[in-house]
Amino acid sequence: MFKHLDGQNLAELRNYKLVQGQLFNVNGKWHYRGVAPYPDTAPSKGDTWEELDVNNNWLGAWFWNGVYWLSVNLFEHALVPIISGTGASNNNTSYPIDNDTHIFITSFSSTFYLTAASTATNYYQFTLRYYSPANVSTNLAQLTTIGASGNAWGRRSIDNIGFVSSDLALSLSIGELRPAGNLSRVASHHAFYRKVRK
């Protein structure tokens, strides 16, 4: 079905891309283009797979992270800003993701504009949550605006979340908590994820 080649240059890799069912070693990482299953039952972290069906139709590009085959493409899920007034507040808004696979959440970011400097007593806290179809929530990441300047745009982000959804039908939720103070803001939030191969 396949053969091992020691392709160590881009020209050889380009030639390989025209051939289905071959496994190439490129700079110490295996790269396969073909139908399932992946020919190596013990892939190494960083191995890649261009998956095709039996009719040579493209199904996706994956890489092995040591546990899962994850999509090479990184997807972004925009979470609509919540606008709130002054005083303590705690808002939570849910945004469904219609997906045909489980997802691997990699990072979360918030961009915001504050009306005043953010301090330890006058700030926002942004929480990314996962909601299952049974409406069970899991906190995934949390950011605060503490230390951000007033009348200016700020940004906070967190990487390497590494959360895998347990359901196909799911929602990501943004919770915005202002414990006290009169800070107003405009904010937008984004979650980034990869698909998990079925």
C-alpha positions as CSV (number, residue, x, y, z in Angstrom):
1,M,0.0,0.0,0.0
2,F,2.8,2.4,0.8
3,K,6.6,2.6,0.8
4,H,9.1,4.5,2.9
5,L,11.2,7.1,1.2
6,D,13.9,9.3,2.6
7,G,12.6,12.6,1.1
8,Q,14.8,15.3,2.6
9,N,14.1,18.2,0.3
10,L,11.1,20.2,-1.0
11,A,11.4,19.0,-4.6
12,E,11.0,15.4,-3.4
13,L,8.1,16.4,-1.2
14,R,6.4,18.2,-4.1
15,N,6.8,15.0,-6.2
16,Y,5.3,13.0,-3.3
17,K,2.2,15.1,-3.2
18,L,1.2,13.7,-6.6
19,V,1.3,10.1,-5.3
20,Q,-1.3,8.6,-3.2
21,G,-0.5,6.0,-0.5
22,Q,3.1,6.9,0.2
23,L,4.7,7.7,3.5
24,F,7.6,10.2,3.4
25,N,10.2,11.1,6.0
26,V,10.9,14.8,5.8
27,N,13.3,16.2,8.3
28,G,12.6,13.4,10.7
29,K,8.8,13.7,10.6
30,W,6.6,11.3,8.6
31,H,4.2,12.7,6.1
32,Y,1.5,10.5,4.6
33,R,-1.0,11.2,1.8
34,G,-3.7,8.6,1.4
35,V,-6.8,6.8,2.7
36,A,-7.4,5.7,6.3
37,P,-6.1,4.1,8.3
38,Y,-2.8,5.9,8.9
39,P,-0.2,3.3,8.0
40,D,1.9,3.7,11.2
41,T,0.0,2.4,14.3
42,A,2.3,4.5,16.6
43,P,2.6,7.9,15.0
44,S,5.1,10.4,16.4
45,K,4.3,13.9,17.5
46,G,4.5,16.2,14.5
47,D,3.7,13.6,11.9
48,T,1.2,14.8,9.3
49,W,-1.5,13.2,7.1
50,E,-3.2,14.5,4.0
51,E,-6.3,12.3,4.2
52,L,-8.1,11.2,1.0
53,D,-11.1,8.9,0.4
54,V,-11.0,5.9,-1.9
55,N,-12.0,8.1,-4.9
56,N,-9.0,10.4,-4.2
57,N,-11.2,13.2,-2.8
58,W,-9.6,15.5,-0.2
59,L,-10.9,14.9,3.3
60,G,-8.5,17.0,5.4
61,A,-5.0,17.7,6.6
62,W,-4.1,16.5,10.1
63,F,-1.1,16.5,12.4
64,W,-0.5,14.2,15.4
65,N,0.0,16.2,18.7
66,G,0.9,13.1,20.7
67,V,-2.7,12.2,21.6
68,Y,-5.0,13.3,18.7
69,W,-5.0,13.9,15.0
70,L,-5.8,17.6,14.8
71,S,-6.7,19.7,11.8
72,V,-3.8,21.7,10.3
73,N,-6.3,24.5,9.9
74,L,-6.9,26.7,12.9
75,F,-10.5,27.9,13.3
76,E,-11.7,31.1,14.9
77,H,-15.1,31.4,16.8
78,A,-16.0,35.1,17.3
79,L,-18.0,35.8,20.5
80,V,-20.2,38.8,20.1
81,P,-19.4,41.7,22.4
82,I,-21.5,42.3,25.5
83,I,-22.1,46.0,26.3
84,S,-22.9,46.8,29.9
85,G,-23.4,49.9,32.0
86,T,-21.8,51.0,35.3
87,G,-21.7,49.3,38.6
88,A,-21.1,45.6,39.5
89,S,-22.3,43.2,36.8
90,N,-22.1,39.6,35.7
91,N,-23.2,38.8,32.2
92,N,-23.0,35.4,30.5
93,T,-23.8,34.8,26.8
94,S,-23.6,31.5,25.0
95,Y,-22.6,31.0,21.3
96,P,-23.3,27.5,19.7
97,I,-20.8,25.8,17.4
98,D,-22.3,23.5,14.8
99,N,-19.5,21.0,14.2
100,D,-19.2,17.6,12.7
101,T,-16.2,16.7,14.9
102,H,-15.0,17.3,18.4
103,I,-12.9,20.4,18.8
104,F,-9.6,21.1,20.5
105,I,-9.6,24.6,22.0
106,T,-6.2,26.1,21.7
107,S,-6.5,29.8,22.8
108,F,-8.7,32.6,23.9
109,S,-8.3,36.4,23.4
110,S,-10.2,39.5,24.4
111,T,-9.8,43.0,22.9
112,F,-11.4,45.9,24.8
113,Y,-11.6,49.6,25.0
114,L,-11.9,51.0,28.6
115,T,-13.3,54.4,29.7
116,A,-10.8,54.6,32.6
117,A,-7.7,52.8,33.8
118,S,-8.3,49.3,35.1
119,T,-7.2,48.7,38.7
120,A,-7.5,45.9,41.2
121,T,-10.9,47.3,42.4
122,N,-12.2,48.5,39.0
123,Y,-11.8,45.9,36.3
124,Y,-13.4,43.3,34.1
125,Q,-12.9,39.6,34.2
126,F,-13.6,37.6,31.1
127,T,-14.2,33.8,31.4
128,L,-14.4,31.3,28.5
129,R,-16.8,28.5,29.3
130,Y,-17.8,25.3,27.5
131,Y,-21.4,24.2,27.7
132,S,-22.4,20.6,26.9
133,P,-25.8,19.8,25.4
134,A,-26.9,18.9,29.0
135,N,-26.1,22.5,29.9
136,V,-23.1,21.5,32.1
137,S,-20.5,24.3,32.1
138,T,-16.7,24.0,32.4
139,N,-14.5,27.1,32.9
140,L,-11.7,26.9,30.3
141,A,-9.8,30.2,30.6
142,Q,-10.0,33.5,32.5
143,L,-8.6,37.0,31.6
144,T,-8.7,40.3,33.5
145,T,-8.2,43.9,32.4
146,I,-6.3,44.8,35.5
147,G,-3.4,47.1,34.6
148,A,-4.9,48.2,31.3
149,S,-4.9,51.9,30.4
150,G,-8.0,54.0,30.1
151,N,-9.3,55.6,26.9
152,A,-7.2,53.1,24.9
153,W,-7.5,49.7,23.3
154,G,-6.1,46.7,25.3
155,R,-5.8,43.0,24.6
156,R,-5.4,39.9,26.8
157,S,-4.9,36.3,25.6
158,I,-4.1,32.9,26.9
159,D,-2.7,30.0,24.9
160,N,-2.2,26.3,25.2
161,I,-5.7,25.6,26.7
162,G,-5.8,22.1,25.2
163,F,-9.4,21.4,26.0
164,V,-11.2,18.7,23.9
165,S,-15.0,18.9,23.7
166,S,-16.9,15.7,24.7
167,D,-19.8,16.5,22.5
168,L,-20.4,17.5,18.9
169,A,-23.2,19.9,19.6
170,L,-21.7,22.4,22.0
171,S,-21.6,26.1,23.0
172,L,-18.8,28.4,24.0
173,S,-19.8,31.0,26.5
174,I,-18.3,34.3,27.5
175,G,-18.8,35.5,31.1
176,E,-18.1,39.1,31.8
177,L,-17.8,40.0,35.5
178,R,-17.2,43.4,36.9
179,P,-17.0,43.0,40.7
180,A,-17.3,46.7,41.5
181,G,-16.6,50.1,40.2
182,N,-17.9,52.1,37.3
183,L,-15.8,51.0,34.5
184,S,-17.5,50.8,31.1
185,R,-16.1,49.1,28.0
186,V,-16.6,47.7,24.6
187,A,-15.1,44.2,24.1
188,S,-14.8,41.4,21.6
189,H,-13.7,37.9,22.3
190,H,-12.4,35.1,20.2
191,A,-11.8,31.4,20.8
192,F,-9.5,29.5,18.5
193,Y,-9.7,25.7,18.0
194,R,-8.7,22.8,15.8
195,K,-10.9,19.9,14.7
196,V,-10.3,16.5,16.1
197,R,-10.4,13.7,13.5
198,K,-13.3,11.3,14.1
